Amino acid sequence: MNNRDQHPHEPVLLEETVSALVTDKSGIYIDCTIGFSGHSFAILQKINKKGKLFGIDYDPYALEYSKNRLSELDRTYELFLSNYTEFRSLIKTKNIKEVNGILFDLGISSYQVDSGYKGLSYRIDSQLDMRLDPNSNKSINEILNNLDDNELANLIYNNSEEKNSRKIAKSINIKYRNGALKTNLDLVEAIQMVTPKRFLNKTLSRVFQAFRIVINNEFENIFKSVVDAIEVLKPGGRLAVITFHSIEDRLIKNIFKSFARGDKSYLQNIGYNLTIKCEKSIKILTKKPISPNRDEILANKRSRSAKLRIIEKLIIV
């Protein structure tokens, strides 16, 4: 029985990530997006009994699954039911100020998509929600209540680069104002009405992505959390980030550039305001992002868009 048969989600770029991340087998590591613990299981296998892993997820089902799975290993770990934006305060409660490695896998799990969880899939009918964090008070209804056609089109384009965003926004708003937008398949229908059939799947993916990103504050959360991660790394410690679409990857690329060169203009140029001092504190280990090889893509087609970027905290002497 292979890993795909055993677990609800297939971790991407597993070997490439874990082999680069774990440089001290007695170190402290954080998986900020533990999900079903694919990467964390491999990290625990690699560290020794003096090492420790912290895992974070806002999905209680995934966290309970990970707890049971990781208990198979005779290693030290602790799991938190929380949003990864809180990782710094969580480890502070454990009197930890610096860590050896941090991982962000920013993709949503196969289970969340395939199960129709929160209306994330455009293939399965369910109530429109898309809140990954159950404590979030932002909703798709709130967005549609407050945005006109142009504002909604900008939201879709800025978070997915969907070129047909104007027609799509108008179609969605018409359906919503008529009280006919209740489920994710209602949203599919609104998009389908103004989208050529040959582009439909990609367009659906982009529009659902745009709503999910905005409802969950994903870009702001990534920005804040990755900057925090750079700050709490020990000298020589490493940060690995796996992204799944170009806007997300661009943000990570420019965060890393800013702290590798001590120049916050890279972030300012894409609309992010860095409030802390931007010092040259890291080196980029991946000049180009690492992508899955052909065998991994054939085994797991959802891995094809994944990109892995890794940095190391500089040792200042």
Stockholm file with secondary structure:
# STOCKHOLM 1.0

chainA/1-317         MNNRDQHPHEPVLLEETVSALVTDKSGIYIDCTIGFSGHSFAILQKINKKGKLFGIDYDPYALEYSKNRLSELDRTYELFLSNYTEFRSLIKTKNIKEVNGILFDLGISSYQVDSGYKGLSYRIDSQLDMRLDPNSNKSINEILNNLDDNELANLIYNNSEEKNSRKIAKSINIKYRNGALKTNLDLVEAIQMVTPKRFLNKTLSRVFQAFRIVINNEFENIFKSVVDAIEVLKPGGRLAVITFHSIEDRLIKNIFKSFARGDKSYLQNIGYNLTIKCEKSIKILTKKPISPNRDEILANKRSRSAKLRIIEKLIIV
#=GR chainA/1-317 SS CCHHHHSSSCCSSHHHHHHHHCCCTTSEEEETTCTTCHHHHHHHHHSCTTCEEEEEESCHHHHHHHHHHHTTSSSEEEEEESCGGGHHHHHHTTTCCCEEEEEEECSCCHHHHHTTGGGCCSSSCCBSCCCSSTTCCCCHHHHHHHCCHHHHHHHHHHHHCCTTHHHHHHHHHHHHHTTCCCBHHHHHHHHHTTSCGGGHHHHHHHHHHHHHHHHTTHHHHHHHHHHHHHHHEEEEEEEEEEECSHHHHHHHHHHHHHHHHTCTHHHHTTTCCCCSCCCCCEEESCSSCBCCCHHHHHHCGGGTTCEEEEEEECCCC
#=GC SS_cons         CCHHHHSSSCCSSHHHHHHHHCCCTTSEEEETTCTTCHHHHHHHHHSCTTCEEEEEESCHHHHHHHHHHHTTSSSEEEEEESCGGGHHHHHHTTTCCCEEEEEEECSCCHHHHHTTGGGCCSSSCCBSCCCSSTTCCCCHHHHHHHCCHHHHHHHHHHHHCCTTHHHHHHHHHHHHHTTCCCBHHHHHHHHHTTSCGGGHHHHHHHHHHHHHHHHTTHHHHHHHHHHHHHHHEEEEEEEEEEECSHHHHHHHHHHHHHHHHTCTHHHHTTTCCCCSCCCCCEEESCSSCBCCCHHHHHHCGGGTTCEEEEEEECCCC
//
